[in-house]
Amino acid sequence: MHVQSDGVTGQLQQLLGLGGALEETLVEQARRELENLAAELAARHGVAVQPALVQGAVLDGITREAALLNADLVVLGARGAGFLRRFVLGSTAERLLRKSTHPMLVVKQQAHEPYRRVFWWRPIFRRGLRH
């Protein structure tokens, strides 16, 4: 899954005066790359992969898609942002962990061996309510 932010594309279009051409090009490039990655994952692991390209806010897009699919597990790659951005905003993975009600696996690199243990974490406070 890839979430393409509407805000950045719109700002670039206005700045460069390109109308909808830039957005169409970026969406098509993202769709092609996502389909290539899905095909690679399917071939490597022998599983069915259904790519999804969503436009909008990243956290909302991921949580909405996970809910629509009734996902058993959301796997999220953590790329790591710069120190200042992470300090001020938190990483996408951290913000998603706080917002999502689905189990998540956050990975920074390809697994070197099968996972042996699962760490289950449930926050004490979620959205102002104590659980």
Residue frames relative to the residue before (quaternion, step in Angstrom):
aa qw qx qy qz dx dy dz
M 1.0000 0.0000 0.0000 0.0000 0.00 0.00 0.00
H 0.0398 -0.7649 0.6425 0.0249 3.51 -1.12 0.74
V 0.1781 -0.7586 0.6175 0.1072 3.55 -0.98 0.89
Q 0.1689 -0.7851 0.5926 0.0634 3.53 -0.69 1.15
S 0.3841 -0.7529 0.4966 0.1974 3.53 -0.58 1.22
D 0.4354 -0.7101 0.4970 0.2435 3.57 -0.89 0.97
G 0.6335 0.6013 -0.3311 0.3570 3.57 0.94 -0.89
V 0.6888 0.4832 -0.2896 0.4563 3.59 0.81 -0.97
T 0.6535 0.5176 -0.3167 0.4525 3.58 0.91 -0.88
G 0.6630 0.5119 -0.3001 0.4564 3.57 0.93 -0.90
Q 0.6533 0.5112 -0.3128 0.4627 3.57 0.98 -0.82
L 0.6520 0.5062 -0.3128 0.4699 3.59 0.97 -0.81
Q 0.6327 0.5356 -0.3331 0.4494 3.58 0.97 -0.80
Q 0.6737 0.4862 -0.2935 0.4728 3.57 0.90 -0.92
L 0.6635 0.5241 -0.3034 0.4392 3.57 0.90 -0.94
L 0.7766 0.3479 -0.1667 0.4981 3.56 0.90 -0.96
G 0.3794 -0.7545 0.4622 0.2706 3.59 1.27 -0.18
L 0.3882 0.7620 -0.4395 0.2747 3.57 1.06 0.77
G 0.4141 -0.7072 0.4857 0.3042 3.60 1.19 -0.10
G 0.7902 -0.3138 0.2393 0.4689 3.56 -1.07 -0.75
A 0.4564 0.7165 -0.4394 0.2919 3.61 1.24 -0.21
L 0.6557 0.5153 -0.3183 0.4508 3.60 0.92 -0.86
E 0.6634 0.5088 -0.3136 0.4503 3.56 0.88 -0.93
E 0.6515 0.5150 -0.3181 0.4573 3.58 0.91 -0.88
T 0.6534 0.5134 -0.3075 0.4636 3.59 0.98 -0.86
L 0.6799 0.4869 -0.2933 0.4632 3.60 0.88 -0.93
V 0.6485 0.5085 -0.3186 0.4684 3.58 0.96 -0.82
E 0.6706 0.4948 -0.3044 0.4613 3.60 0.91 -0.87
Q 0.6385 0.5088 -0.3273 0.4757 3.61 1.00 -0.77
A 0.6529 0.5034 -0.3133 0.4714 3.60 0.93 -0.87
R 0.6479 0.5245 -0.3193 0.4508 3.59 0.96 -0.87
R 0.6599 0.5046 -0.3102 0.4623 3.61 0.93 -0.89
E 0.6763 0.4866 -0.3023 0.4630 3.58 0.87 -0.92
L 0.6420 0.5222 -0.3170 0.4632 3.58 1.00 -0.80
E 0.6525 0.5008 -0.3128 0.4750 3.59 0.97 -0.80
N 0.6336 0.5198 -0.3293 0.4689 3.61 1.03 -0.74
L 0.6588 0.4983 -0.3045 0.4743 3.59 0.95 -0.86
A 0.6412 0.5233 -0.3236 0.4586 3.59 0.99 -0.82
A 0.6539 0.5066 -0.3104 0.4684 3.58 0.96 -0.86
E 0.6428 0.5238 -0.3145 0.4620 3.57 1.02 -0.82
L 0.6597 0.4953 -0.3031 0.4771 3.60 0.94 -0.86
A 0.6492 0.5242 -0.3170 0.4508 3.57 0.93 -0.88
A 0.6825 0.4812 -0.2864 0.4697 3.58 0.92 -0.91
R 0.6874 0.5040 -0.2875 0.4368 3.58 0.90 -0.92
H 0.8156 0.2743 -0.1144 0.4966 3.59 0.91 -0.92
G 0.4220 -0.7389 0.4461 0.2774 3.60 1.25 -0.01
V 0.5430 0.5889 -0.4159 0.4305 3.57 1.01 0.81
A 0.5145 -0.6054 0.4973 0.3485 3.55 -1.26 0.38
V 0.0686 -0.7905 0.6085 0.0057 3.57 -0.88 0.98
Q 0.1070 -0.7864 0.6074 0.0350 3.56 -0.80 1.05
P 0.2527 -0.7940 0.5301 0.1571 3.61 -0.24 1.19
A 0.0895 -0.7786 0.6198 0.0408 3.56 -1.16 0.68
L 0.1045 -0.7641 0.6355 0.0383 3.55 -0.89 1.02
V 0.0382 -0.8091 0.5842 -0.0509 3.54 -0.59 1.22
Q 0.2229 -0.7613 0.5911 0.1457 3.56 -1.06 0.71
G 0.5503 0.5910 -0.4615 0.3672 3.55 -1.07 0.81
A 0.7547 -0.3264 0.2862 0.4919 3.53 -1.25 -0.54
V 0.5708 -0.6475 0.3881 0.3228 3.58 -0.87 0.98
L 0.7162 0.4528 -0.2788 0.4520 3.61 0.64 -1.07
D 0.6601 0.5010 -0.3089 0.4667 3.57 0.93 -0.87
G 0.6506 0.5316 -0.3135 0.4425 3.58 0.97 -0.86
I 0.6803 0.4819 -0.2900 0.4700 3.58 0.91 -0.90
T 0.6916 0.4678 -0.2988 0.4621 3.61 0.80 -0.94
R 0.6362 0.5257 -0.3308 0.4576 3.61 1.01 -0.76
E 0.6768 0.4874 -0.2929 0.4676 3.60 0.90 -0.94
A 0.6324 0.5227 -0.3300 0.4669 3.61 1.00 -0.79
A 0.6580 0.4973 -0.3091 0.4735 3.59 0.99 -0.79
L 0.6487 0.5207 -0.3207 0.4529 3.61 0.95 -0.85
L 0.7231 0.4204 -0.2344 0.4954 3.57 1.04 -0.81
N 0.2813 -0.7527 0.5228 0.2844 3.56 1.30 -0.33
A 0.0379 0.8682 -0.4916 0.0559 3.55 0.97 1.00
D 0.4004 -0.6954 0.5493 0.2329 3.54 -1.04 0.86
L 0.7953 0.0036 0.0437 0.6046 3.56 1.12 -0.71
V 0.1950 -0.7408 0.6319 0.1179 3.56 -1.02 0.87
V 0.1337 -0.7800 0.6094 0.0480 3.56 -0.69 1.15
L 0.0410 -0.8190 0.5702 -0.0499 3.53 -0.67 1.16
G 0.3190 -0.7317 0.5718 0.1896 3.54 -0.88 0.95
A 0.2065 -0.7695 0.5949 0.1059 3.57 -0.88 0.97
R 0.2138 -0.8083 0.5394 0.0998 3.55 -0.44 1.20
G 0.3894 -0.7239 0.4848 0.2989 3.55 1.05 -0.66
A 0.1674 -0.7851 0.5927 0.0653 3.54 -0.59 1.17
G 0.6931 -0.4412 0.3531 0.4475 3.53 -1.30 0.03
F 0.6786 -0.5268 0.3330 0.3886 3.55 -1.20 0.59
L 0.6944 0.4862 -0.2976 0.4391 3.60 0.77 -1.00
R 0.6560 0.5012 -0.3192 0.4654 3.60 0.90 -0.88
R 0.6655 0.4960 -0.3046 0.4672 3.58 0.91 -0.87
F 0.6432 0.5321 -0.3168 0.4503 3.59 1.00 -0.83
V 0.7294 0.4336 -0.2372 0.4729 3.57 0.91 -0.93
L 0.8195 0.2715 -0.1098 0.4926 3.59 0.78 -1.03
G 0.3918 -0.6651 0.5277 0.3544 3.58 1.05 -0.68
S 0.5285 -0.6224 0.4586 0.3508 3.57 -1.14 0.47
T 0.6552 -0.4882 0.3911 0.4235 3.55 -1.26 0.34
A 0.6405 0.5320 -0.3262 0.4475 3.58 0.96 -0.86
E 0.6718 0.4927 -0.3059 0.4608 3.61 0.88 -0.89
R 0.6672 0.4877 -0.3080 0.4713 3.58 0.93 -0.86
L 0.6529 0.5069 -0.3164 0.4655 3.59 1.01 -0.76
L 0.6064 0.5517 -0.3506 0.4527 3.60 1.05 -0.72
R 0.6729 0.4906 -0.2910 0.4709 3.57 1.05 -0.77
K 0.7419 0.4467 -0.2225 0.4477 3.58 1.02 -0.80
S 0.7012 0.5132 -0.2733 0.4126 3.56 0.94 -0.90
T 0.3010 -0.7255 0.5876 0.1943 3.53 -1.22 0.58
H 0.5749 0.5818 -0.3717 0.4391 3.60 1.32 0.03
P 0.5465 -0.5736 0.4794 0.3776 3.59 -1.14 0.54
M 0.1241 -0.8110 0.5709 0.0307 3.55 -1.02 0.86
L 0.1505 -0.7226 0.6660 0.1079 3.49 -1.29 0.62
V 0.1076 -0.7897 0.6033 0.0295 3.57 -0.60 1.17
V 0.0552 -0.8160 0.5751 -0.0177 3.56 -0.68 1.12
K 0.2645 -0.7584 0.5767 0.1494 3.55 -1.15 0.72
Q 0.7926 0.0491 -0.0203 0.6075 3.57 1.20 -0.42
Q 0.6592 -0.4897 0.3793 0.4264 3.54 -1.27 0.23
A 0.5139 -0.6493 0.4640 0.3146 3.58 -0.99 0.84
H 0.3671 -0.7388 0.5282 0.2012 3.57 -0.97 0.89
E 0.7692 0.0351 -0.0166 0.6379 3.55 1.32 -0.39
P 0.6628 -0.4902 0.3533 0.4422 3.62 -1.19 0.26
Y 0.5345 -0.6068 0.4749 0.3471 3.56 -1.14 0.64
R 0.2490 -0.7917 0.5449 0.1195 3.56 -0.94 0.93
R 0.7979 0.1604 -0.0675 0.5771 3.57 1.08 -0.69
V 0.2550 -0.7275 0.6146 0.1674 3.51 -1.26 0.54
F 0.2208 -0.7472 0.6141 0.1259 3.53 -0.94 0.93
W 0.1223 -0.7947 0.5929 0.0432 3.57 -0.59 1.13
W 0.0028 0.7959 -0.6033 0.0503 3.53 -0.70 1.12
R 0.0061 -0.7704 0.6373 -0.0162 3.53 -0.91 0.94
P 0.4099 -0.7296 0.4826 0.2584 3.58 -0.62 1.05
I 0.5256 -0.6274 0.4747 0.3239 3.54 -1.13 0.69
F 0.7779 0.1954 -0.1060 0.5877 3.55 0.99 -0.82
R 0.0431 0.7773 -0.6255 0.0513 3.56 -0.88 0.94
R 0.8502 -0.0864 0.0041 0.5192 3.53 -0.73 1.16
G 0.7439 -0.4521 0.2228 0.4390 3.53 0.91 0.95
L 0.6649 0.4696 -0.3129 0.4894 3.60 1.23 -0.05
R 0.3621 -0.7211 0.5399 0.2394 3.56 -1.00 0.69
H 0.1987 -0.7846 0.5807 0.0879 3.57 -0.90 1.00
